[in-house]
């Protein structure tokens, strides 16, 4: 793999078909999601162009699972698919709320990163992909999303992050899924920090600052704490990397750290002023220290899983049935099942959503791949402690942490174009 830096503008001047396909996969989705939310806000949402676009990406790339030289993905995706159709037979017989269409839609979300990964691997076999170009696209994904968030904050256009009836503050621009876009932008921010410390420049700093502000404006716990935590982590980690990794002298490192701290303190002060204006935000974080915001849904999921028969725990009961059970118990005023074409309530922790829906067999099979990727990336970093490996390990850790604590990771088509770059890097080094 070739690690060369090339500005995004140069790519526009002489873009190849392979580069264009990378744009479609890694960068264009952020505009699709904005357009999708804009249509929804204007009551022109006759169908989801976000679902339509990602279905196109899945169908266009799924065939490459069988074309790449490395057969690990073929074996894994085949095992997933065969198991999925087997347990669907149990769901069809045992549930009065079964829908193959909805179960397939949910399953495609899980397969999407595998499908995109296989395409990147195939592309790299025929024409070496420049890793810096992938990182660049991911950073611009977060940059565009953050510009949209800041624009909506300044103009008042877009959608609020939370309902007005909850006396809440926060903007999500025209993004529908706040947790999903929050994780995607947070991962983008990690790569932005890498680009800044690797190639020191004011434009890289500006991109990081814009993305950081965008994360704070979301006001979700994961986005806020993630932005602050990753900033501190990278600030103090650069001290331990060699000059060929972080192209800064000790004096410059000190200046950068001080500058970042000044910006951080200024940003935190502004955030504090917002929290003073909206006192309920302080209450939210106080409650977070007492118990997780998903405490109730987790308790309901645990009760359901522990109360099922051994057969149901092996096969699961399907995403639609499980989510409707959680919704029914979460809202005690709900006296009947939601309609079969409607999705219920997620636990919003991927482990419970997967095991609750898919049982231990298929659920653990889905969890296997990202877990192996995390362990593999950890081993890579231990063997070669570079800033690049540190960046990818941090991204993988944040992804899995978000998955187990806040969900919206393993089953999010919004996050898929970002995390697939991490998967690709791990597979490329492995092979």
Secondary structure as GFF3:
##gff-version 3
##sequence-region A 1 431
A	DSSP	alpha_helix	8	13	.	.	.	ID=ss1
A	DSSP	alpha_helix	17	26	.	.	.	ID=ss2
A	DSSP	alpha_helix	28	41	.	.	.	ID=ss3
A	DSSP	alpha_helix	49	61	.	.	.	ID=ss4
A	DSSP	three_ten_helix	62	66	.	.	.	ID=ss5
A	DSSP	alpha_helix	72	94	.	.	.	ID=ss6
A	DSSP	alpha_helix	100	126	.	.	.	ID=ss7
A	DSSP	alpha_helix	131	155	.	.	.	ID=ss8
A	DSSP	three_ten_helix	164	166	.	.	.	ID=ss9
A	DSSP	alpha_helix	178	198	.	.	.	ID=ss10
A	DSSP	alpha_helix	202	218	.	.	.	ID=ss11
A	DSSP	alpha_helix	221	237	.	.	.	ID=ss12
A	DSSP	three_ten_helix	238	240	.	.	.	ID=ss13
A	DSSP	alpha_helix	250	277	.	.	.	ID=ss14
A	DSSP	alpha_helix	280	290	.	.	.	ID=ss15
A	DSSP	alpha_helix	295	307	.	.	.	ID=ss16
A	DSSP	alpha_helix	310	315	.	.	.	ID=ss17
A	DSSP	alpha_helix	319	330	.	.	.	ID=ss18
A	DSSP	alpha_helix	350	383	.	.	.	ID=ss19
A	DSSP	alpha_helix	387	406	.	.	.	ID=ss20
A	DSSP	alpha_helix	413	430	.	.	.	ID=ss21
###
